[in-house]
Amino acid sequence: MTRREQPRIDPRGRKVKILATIGPASRSPEMLGRLVRAGADAFRLNMSHGDHADHEAAIHAIRALEKQFAKPIAILADLQGPKLRVGSFAEGQAVIRHSGHFVLDRDETPGDETRVCLPHPELFGIMTRGQRLLINDGKIRLKVLEADGSRILCSAEVGGVISDRKGVNVPDAEVPIPALTEKDRRDLAFATEHGADWIALSFVQRPEDIAEARKLIGSRTTALCAKIEKPQALHRLDEIIELADGIMVARGDLGVELEPYEVPPLQKKIVNTARRAGKPVIVATQMLESMIEAPTPTRAEVSDVANAVYDGADAVMLSAESAAGAWPEESVAMMDRIAVQVERDEGYKERVRFLDTPPDATTSDALAHACMTIADTVPISAITVFTSSGSTARRVARERPGTPMLVLTPSTRTARRVALLWGAHAVVTKDIGSFEEMIGKGRRMALRHGFAQAGAKLIVLAGVPFGTPGATNLLHVVTVTGDELDRHRG
């Protein structure tokens, strides 16, 4: 299918959001614009690649597109995190024999087929007999026979070619290293200073990693997304979700450190746990991998994306497909089509609500739950949410209502953050000061942005006193009148 044949589907007809990674194939302002037209709601800056000048140019281009398309677009800066790597080899590479012995040590002398330097002293004190070391995304699998403070003797369960600086995964131990390297700290400072809406923290192992990043963000309103890609994070998942603003199921490293068949049920567990907590959850990595080179995906990849949508994920992500592939626009358009088709399925509403998300014992949660109940009982065109922080929108989205949600906020930062929130369509508008102003503005904005027509009913959700974050305590059902329509046209 050629690029010119791509139809444009109104994103208001799709509740799950699409997060596209920026890279050499998509960095130009022209291509970024085409990705927005194809359905991208948010963009990921991969801080592992490119320099700050590249990322700054992309940020400026995205902010220009916001004005062009008159819609908030979220920017997520994905930090590289602590990468464990072996040292170098005398000949650039070596061959580890199957079932042979191989040593990882602290000697910086270039390696050979018997040994190599492991320049991470913190690992030598934690490895014990029987634990595994996975090299080059698990292509080489070593089992520890013995370890001390200077060397780790391993048996090669799976051997093969090993080359300079290949990555090392340690699936069986919590690695005593901080989640933020010096590079991450520089990248985080850059991203927050240049207005990134989300920071994704890589290789989270414990809630303390989230707390450390939160301190560095300080008083800024940047949201923090915890990437779940280490088995150790699963042991304290509830605590991590409680401290984070959002969660990413990063299936790349998770699939390396676990058996492949373990990942699907864990993905569902992470998605469900985040949904119960009312935190946005992104499913990422290898969703349409074959579209890096091919203009169409495999049936298995289509099913993978569809299952994430059926599970109620807030967003699905493209990585190399949009960053470095030959078909970035087609990848976004395909993901858009899959999501739209799933959400049109008669069984989607039942499937996406299969998870029980009982409201917390707060007025805000009770009213958010009531929105869904009312919309299921009375024909409602839209749920209009007034919010300054985005918390009310999160509570409503947690219920996965079938009715569109129009989020009205005076904060541009809030509007951008909720661009990754299921079913939320944000508009930046002046704050309200009275009940009458709330009702009038709710009607006008619903008309202006195509969420309602004359005679339609709206749910309006807000907090009194107005402009106070976290004070949602008012729900009102209103009818759009002909006079309101005339004023809108005028």
N, C-alpha and C positions, 0 to 999 in steps of 0.2 A: 504493500500500500504506500503510495507516495505521500509526501507531506501535504500537498495541496488537497488531498482527499480527506483530510482529517476533519470530521465534524466538530463543532463546538457545542458542548453541553453546559448548560447553566449550572455553576457549582452549587447553587442553592438546591438543586435536585440531588446532591450527594452529601451525605453527612460525614462519612469518614474523610479525613484530610490526606493530602499527598505531600510528602516531604522529599524534595529532589536535591541531590548533592551536586554542588558546583565543582567543575574541574576544567581541564583544557578543552573539552568538547562543548562546554556550555557557558564559558565565562563571558563571552561577548554580550553586550547589552541587547543585541538583536536576538540571539538565541535565548537569553533569559526571558525576553518578552514572548517568544514563541512557546516557551515552557509554561508561562502563566496562562497563555491562551489555551494551551492543551490541557490545563487543569492543575498545575502546581499551586499549592496554597502557601508553601513555606520552602525555604532554601537552607541547606546545610553547608557550612564552611568546614571542610576537613582540614584542621590545623596541622595534620601530619604531612600535608603536601602544600606547596606554594609558599610564598613569603607574605609578609604583612602588606606590602604594596598591592599584590594580587587581590588579597582579601578586601582591602580598603576600596579598591576599584569596584569589586563585586557589590559591596555594601552600597556604594553610591548609586550603582546601576539599579539595584533593587528598590532603593528609596525613590528613584525617578519613576520606576514602574508603578509604584503605589499611586503616584499622582496620575499617571496615564490611565490606569485601570480603575482608579477611585476605589481601592480596596486595601485594607491592611494586609501586609505580607510579613510573616514571621521569619526571622533569621536565627538559626541555631549554629553556634560555634562549637564544634566537636573537638575537644582537647585530645592530644595524642596519648597521654598517660605514660606510665613507666613501661618501657619496652625492654624486655630481657633478651640479650643476644649473646651468641658465642663470639669469640675473637676471630682472628684471621688465620689463614693456612699458608704454609710456605709456598705452595703451588696454587693458591687461590681456592682450592677445594681438595677433598679427599673422599675415599670410599670407606664407610663403616661396614664391616662384614656382618651378615646376619648371624646372630647367636655369638658373635665375637665380643670381646671386652673393649671398652672405650672409657677413657678417663677425661673428666672435666677438672681442671685445676686452676691455680692462681698464677701460674707461670706465663708471662706475657710473650714468651718465645712462640713464633708462628707454629701452628699445629700440623699434624700429619694424620695418618690413618689410625693412630693409636691414642691420640690425645688432642685437646685444644684448650685454650684459656677460656674460662668463664669469668668475665670481669664484673662479677656481682658478689662481693664477699658475704653479703647477708644471706645468700643461699646455702653456704657451706655449713652454717650452724643449725639449719632446720631440716636438712634432708636425712632420711632414715631408710634402712633396708626395706625394699619392697615398693617404695614410692616411684612414681614415673616422672620422666622428663621427656617432653615432646618437642621436637625440633622441626622447623620449617613447616608450620601448620600441621604438625602431626605426621608428616611423611616419614620421619624417623622417630622411633619409639624406643626409649632407653628405660631400663629398670635398675634402680639403685641396688648394688650389692653391699657396698660399705661406704661410709662417708666420715670425714673428720674436718678439721678446720682449714685444710689446704687442698684436699682432693676428694672427688666423688668417683668411685669406681662403679661402672655400669655394665650391664649385659644388654646387647642390642636385640630387643624383641623384633624390631623391624629395622634393618639397616638400609644403606643407600648412599647416594652422593650428598655430602654436606659441604657447603661453601662458606665463604667469609660472611660474618655478621648475620647469619640466619637467626630468626627469632626462636626463643625458648619459652615453652609453657610449662607451668608447674601446677598440675591439677589437684594434687593430693595434699597440698600444704598451704597455709595462709602465709604469704610472703611478707616479711616485715619491712616493707618499703612504703613510703608515703604515696598516696594516689596522685599527687601533683609534683612533677619534676620542675626544675628551674625553667625549662622551656614552657611547660604548662602555665606557670605563674606569669611569664611574659605574655603568652598568648591570651590568658584570661584577662590581664590588664588591658591589652589591646582591644579585645572583643567588647569588654564593658565600656571602655572609653569611646568606642565607635558605634555604640548603640545596638549591639546584639541583644536579642530578646530572650534567648535561651542559651545556657552553657551546658554542654553535655560532658559529664565527667566519666572518663574511661577507667576500666578495670577496678571498679568499686568492689571492695571486699567486706567493708564494715561500715556502720553508720558514722563512725568517727571521720571517715573520708569525706562524707557529705558536710559534716560540721566544719572541717578544715576549709573546704571550698567556700562555704557560706561566709566564713570570717573574711576571706579575701574579697568577696563580692561586696561586703559591708552594707552600707545603707542604700546601695543601688537597687533598683526594682527588677534587675535581671533574674529570670527564673532559672532554676537548677534542675537538670535532668540527669538521673543516675542510670548509667548503662550497666545492665546486668549481663556480664559476659564471663564471670568467674564463678565456679561452683561454690566458693566460700560465701559469696553474697547471698546464696539461696538459704543458708543457715540463719541469716538475720534479715530476711526479706521484709518482714513487717516493719522493723525498725528503720530500715533504709527508706522504704516508701513513706513512712511517717515524716521523715526529715526532708525528703526531696519534694520538688514541685511537680515532677513528672518522671516517667520511667521509660527506658528504651530496652527492648528485648534484642540485644546485640548478638545475633546467632552465629556470627563468624567465629570468634574465639570460644564462645560457649560450645559450639559444635566441635571444636578441636579438643577441648579439655574433657568433654563427655562423649559417650558413645552416640553416634548419630540418632539411634532410635530413642534415646533419652530426651532429646531436645523438644519434640512436639508436645508431649504432656507437660514439660516444664514451661514451655511457651504459654500454654493455656493457664497454667497455675499463676504465672507472673501477671498475665493480662487480667485474670479474674481478681487477683489480690489487689492490683492497682485500681481496678474498677470499683471494688467494694470500698476502697479508701477515697474514691472520688478524685483520683489523680490521673491526668492524661497519660496514656500508654501508647508507645510507638513500636511497631514490629518492623525490624530492619534486617538487612543483609541477604543477598542472593535471592531476592524475590522474583526478579525477571532476568536472571543472570545471563541467559542465552542471548538476550537482546543487546548485550555488549557488541556482538558481532552480527546477529541476525535481525531482520525487521519484524519477526514475530516470535513469541515465546513458545515454550513447550506447554503441553496440556497440564503437566505436573506443576509448572510454575503458575499457571492461571489458577489452578486449584489451591495452591499455597496462598496466593493473594486473597482469593475468595474466602478461604477458611479464616484468615485474619479478620476480614470484614464481618463474616458471620459471628465471630467471637466477640465483636464489639470493640475492637481496637479503635483508639481515637485517630491514629494516623498509620499509614504504611509508607515505607521509605525506599527510595531508589539510591543505590550507591554508585558503583562504576557504570551502571547502565546510563545514567545521565551525566556522570562526571567525565568519563573517558571513552564511552562507547561510540559506535558509529551511528546510533539511532536514538539520540537523547529525547527528541520531541516525540517520536513514536512510542518510546517507553512510557513517558508520562501519559500520553493519550490512551495507551493500552491499559495502564493501571486505572485510569479514569473510567474507561468502559467497563472493566471488570467490576469495579465498585458500584457503578450505577446499575449494572445488571443484577448484582446481588441484592441491592437495596430495593429493586423492583419486585423481587421474588415475594410471593404471597407469604412464604414462611419466614421471611427475614425478621419481621417485627417480633414474632414469637421466639425465634432463635436468639436475637440480640438481647431479649429480656429474660432469657432462661436463667441467667444468673440472678440470685436474690441479692438486692442491694437495699437492705432496710435502712430507713433514714436514721441519722443520729438523733438523740433526744434534744434537738434544738428547734426553735421556731423556724429558722432558715431552712433546715432540712425538711421539716414538716410541710412547709409551703411549696418547696421544690417538688416534693412527692405529690402534693395535691395538684400541681400543674399537670402532671401526667394523667392523674385520675380524671380530672375535669376534661382534658383533651380527648380521653378515651370515651367520655360519656356525651359530651356536647360537641357539635361541629366547630372546631377552633381553627382559624387560619394560621395563627402564629402565636408563640409565646414571646412577648416583648419584655426583655429583662433590662432594667436600669442597674448599672453596677459601676463602681469606681475602681475596684481592685480586681474584678473578675471572679471573685469567690461565689457569687450568686449564680453566674453562668456555669461554673463547675458543678455546683449542686444540681442544677437542672439537667445538665448533660449526663450526670451520673445515672439518672433515671432512664436515659435513652428514649425520650418521647418521640412518637411518630410525627408530631407537629414541628414545623420549622421553628428555630429559635433565633430571634433578632436581638442582638446584644447592643444596647445603646450605652455609650460611655464617654465621659469627657476626657479620658486619658488615651492618647495615641499609643502609649506603651502597653496599656491593658488590651487595647484592640488588637495589637500585633501578637501579644502572647496567646490570646484565645484563638488565633488563626490555626492553632494545632489542636483545638478542642472539638470533640465530636459534635457535629450539628450546629455549631455556633457561627453566626454570620454577623460580624461586628461592624458598627458604624460609629464614627467619632462625632459627637454632637455636644452642644453646650449643656452644662448641668441644669437640673431642674430645681425649682425652689418651692413648689406648692403641689398639692394634689391635683388641682385643675390643670396646671401646666404639664404634669406627668401624663394625664389622660389625653390631653390634646396632642402633645408631642408623640406619644405612643401611636396614636391613630395616624398622624401625618407621616411619620417615618415608615410605618407599615405600608401606607399607600405609595409613598415616594420610591421605596425600594422593592416594590412588587410583591409584598407579602400579604396583601389584602386588597379587597375591592369593597365598594359600598354594600352595606348589609352584612358584611363578615363580622364574626366575633373574634376578639383578641383577649388573651390573658395578659395582664400587665402585672409585673412583679417588681417590687422596689422596697426601699427601706426608709423609714421616717425616724429621726430627721434626715432629710435628703443630704446626700454627699458624705454620709458617715459610713466608712467601710465596715462590712460585717454586720449591718443592722437590718437585714432583710426581715420585714415584718408585715408586709402589705401585699395582698393579692386581690386583683380586681378584674372582673370580666366586663369588657366594653364592646359596644357595637359601632362599627364604622358607619357614619351617617352620610347622607347625600350632601349635606352642607360641608362636611369635612372634605369630601371628594371635590366639591366646587372650589374650596379654598386651596386645595392642593393643586388643582389645574390652574388656578389663577396665579 
